[in-house]
Amino acid sequence: MTITVNVGDADLNELLAKVEAGEDVVLVRDGVPVAQVKSLAPQPASKTELIQTILREREGRPSITQEEIAEWKQVGRR
């Protein structure tokens, strides 16, 4: 999400909080964009990328049986 703010009205702490939350902030002076502030933190991956990562991690692992799952549940109830 991009937020446009007037430079004179800007509260630096509020702007930094928005940037830390992953929002881009465009600073505007007299109706003209003069700067854009972006987070340096890596952005979260898309849902598709996350699903692909999970599927890659699961490749080659043995399948889990229903019996194993039932056993784990019993162990967890002890």
Stockholm file with secondary structure:
# STOCKHOLM 1.0

chainA/1-78         MTITVNVGDADLNELLAKVEAGEDVVLVRDGVPVAQVKSLAPQPASKTELIQTILREREGRPSITQEEIAEWKQVGRR
#=GR chainA/1-78 SS CEEEEEGGGCCHHHHHHHHHTTCEEEEEETTEEEEEECCSSCCCCCHHHHHHHHHHHHTTSCCCCHHHHHHHHHHHTC
#=GC SS_cons        CEEEEEGGGCCHHHHHHHHHTTCEEEEEETTEEEEEECCSSCCCCCHHHHHHHHHHHHTTSCCCCHHHHHHHHHHHTC
//
